[in-house]
């Protein structure tokens, strides 16, 4: 996210950032649904890096002129890290009981479905 934010602050154009953000919601939902599968960490790391750069770029472009870019970036990086930590904790708690695991899959399906909606809207907006 930090690299994407710097690119956004510098106004470096990243094409289809909205599609990348929408795709990240879909992939996150699918990741929640299939979280108990053993997958190689490399493709996941690459996807997280790509989607993080898209999100960071969007934040970097949106930085108001009256705000310090460094403090703004620090703030959204701390906020994002906190959200990720809580997401991991909730995900881990969801593995403690079988009924929680099934609930997590249902929620992941909902997140994936919303990602499809976001992706369709982003595709409509890009044409």
C-alpha positions in Angstrom: 0.0 0.0 0.0 2.8 2.4 0.8 4.4 2.0 -2.7 1.0 2.5 -4.3 0.3 5.6 -2.1 3.7 7.1 -3.1 2.8 6.5 -6.8 -0.6 8.2 -6.2 1.0 11.2 -4.4 3.4 11.6 -7.3 0.4 11.3 -9.7 1.9 8.3 -11.5 -1.0 6.9 -13.5 -2.0 3.3 -12.7 -4.6 2.1 -15.2 -7.7 0.2 -14.0 -7.1 0.8 -10.3 -10.8 0.6 -9.6 -10.9 -2.8 -11.3 -8.0 -3.9 -9.0 -9.8 -2.7 -5.9 -13.1 -4.4 -7.0 -11.2 -7.6 -7.8 -9.6 -7.6 -4.4 -13.0 -7.8 -2.8 -13.9 -10.8 -4.9 -10.6 -12.5 -4.2 -10.8 -11.8 -0.5 -14.3 -13.4 -0.4 -13.0 -16.5 -2.3 -10.0 -16.6 0.0 -12.4 -16.7 3.0 -14.5 -19.5 1.5 -11.5 -21.6 0.6 -9.3 -20.7 3.6 -8.9 -24.2 4.9 -7.2 -25.4 1.7 -3.4 -25.7 1.7 -2.1 -23.2 -1.0 1.3 -22.0 -1.9 1.9 -18.6 -0.2 3.6 -17.1 -3.3 0.5 -16.5 -5.5 -1.3 -15.1 -2.4 1.6 -12.8 -1.6 1.6 -11.5 -5.2 -2.1 -10.9 -5.2 -1.9 -9.1 -1.8 0.9 -6.9 -3.1 -0.9 -6.1 -6.3 -4.2 -5.3 -4.6 -2.4 -3.4 -1.9 -0.8 -1.2 -4.5 -4.2 -0.5 -6.1 -5.7 0.5 -2.7 -2.7 2.6 -1.8 -2.7 4.4 -5.1 -6.3 5.3 -4.7 -5.6 6.7 -1.2 -2.5 8.6 -2.5 -4.4 10.2 -5.3 -7.1 11.3 -2.9 -4.8 13.1 -0.4 -6.2 16.6 0.2 -3.8 19.4 -0.5 -4.3 20.8 3.1 -3.0 17.6 4.6 0.6 16.4 5.1 1.0 13.5 2.7 3.4 11.8 5.1 0.9 12.0 8.0 -2.1 11.0 5.8 -0.2 8.0 4.5 0.9 7.0 8.0 -2.7 7.3 9.2 -4.2 5.1 6.5 -1.3 2.5 6.8 -2.0 2.3 10.6 -5.7 2.0 10.0 -5.3 -0.7 7.3 -2.9 -2.6 9.5 -5.4 -2.5 12.4 -8.2 -3.8 10.1 -6.0 -6.6 8.9 -5.0 -7.6 12.4 -8.7 -7.8 13.5 -9.6 -9.7 10.3 -6.9 -12.3 11.1 -8.1 -12.6 14.7 -11.7 -13.0 13.6 -10.7 -15.5 11.0 -8.7 -17.5 13.6 -11.7 -17.5 16.0 -13.8 -18.7 13.2 -11.8 -21.9 13.0 -12.4 -22.9 16.7 -15.8 -24.5 16.2 -17.3 -26.3 13.2 -20.4 -24.1 13.1 -18.2 -21.0 13.1 -16.2 -22.3 10.2 -19.4 -22.8 8.2 -20.5 -19.3 9.1 -17.2 -17.9 7.9 -17.7 -19.6 4.6 -21.2 -18.1 4.2 -19.8 -14.7 5.0 -16.9 -15.2 2.6 -19.5 -16.1 -0.1 -21.3 -12.8 0.6 -18.0 -10.9 0.4 -17.3 -12.6 -2.9 -20.7 -11.8 -4.3 -20.3 -8.2 -3.4 -17.0 -8.3 -5.1 -18.7 -9.5 -8.3 -21.1 -6.5 -8.0 -18.3 -4.1 -7.5 -16.4 -5.6 -10.4 -19.4 -5.4 -12.8 -19.9 -1.7 -11.7 -16.3 -0.9 -12.2 -16.3 -2.5 -15.7 -19.4 -0.5 -16.6 -17.7 2.7 -15.4 -14.5 2.0 -17.4 -16.3 1.8 -20.7 
